[in-house]
Amino acid sequence: MRLDKYLKVSRLIKRRTVANEACDAGRVFVNGKPARASYDVKQGDLLEIQLGARTLKAEVLEVNEYATKDNASAMYRMVE
């Protein structure tokens, strides 16, 4: 699954266009490297998202095409 779609489906970022813009601006890192929106997300990847002054770090637990509001948080685990 593309990185921008994963960020939207997992609800780490609210809209796919915002996720795409964050990737283009170099504010999204996968395993410590800047990632493009087209990056193929895999289980075990470590995501780091810089949103303003705060930074979110999450480990990818599973990759699903669709997720409801209730099970979206099961797709990742916050790391810190």
N, C-alpha and C positions, 0 to 999 in steps of 0.2 A: 504494500500500500504506500502511496506517496506520502511524504512527510507532512505536507500541508493538510491533506485529508485526514491523516491520523490525528493531528493536533485538534481538528474540528470535531471528529467523531468521539474522541476521548474527552472532549470538552476542556482541554487545557487552554485553548484559545477559542473564543466564542464564534468567530466567523472564518471561513476558509480564505477569504480575500485578505483578512488581517494576518492570518498565518503565512500566506504567500508573501505579503509585504515584509513581515518580520524576517523571513528567510532571505529575501532579496537584500535587506539592509544588513545582513550578517549578524543578527541577534539570536539566531538559533544554532546551537552546536550539537553534534551527535558524536559521542565518544571523544570529545575534546576538540573536534575539528568543525569549522563553519560548514553548514550543510545547505544545499539548495532545496527548493520546494519539491523537486522531482526525486529526491533521495528515497530509496526503497527501505522503509522501516522494517526491522527484524526484531524478533524476541530477544531480549537481553541488551538492546541498545540503551545507552545512557544519554538522555536528552537534557540540554541546558538551555533555558529560554530566558532572555533578558527583557523584562518588561519594566521600562522606566528605571526606577532605582532598585527594584527587587529582582532577584534571580530565582527561577524555579528549576529544580533538578528532579528528574523523574526517570525511573527505570521502566522500560517497556516489558510488561508481563505477557500480554497477548495482543494479537492484531486481528480485529474483527471489522468487517465492512460496515456493519450497522451496530449501534448500541443505544439502548434506552437511557434515560436520565439516571435510572437506578443502578444499572450495571456498567456505566461508562467509567466510573472510578476504579473498577476491577481491572481495567486495561493497563494500568500503570501503578507504580509505587513511588511515593515521594522519597527522595534521598537527601540527607543533610547531616 
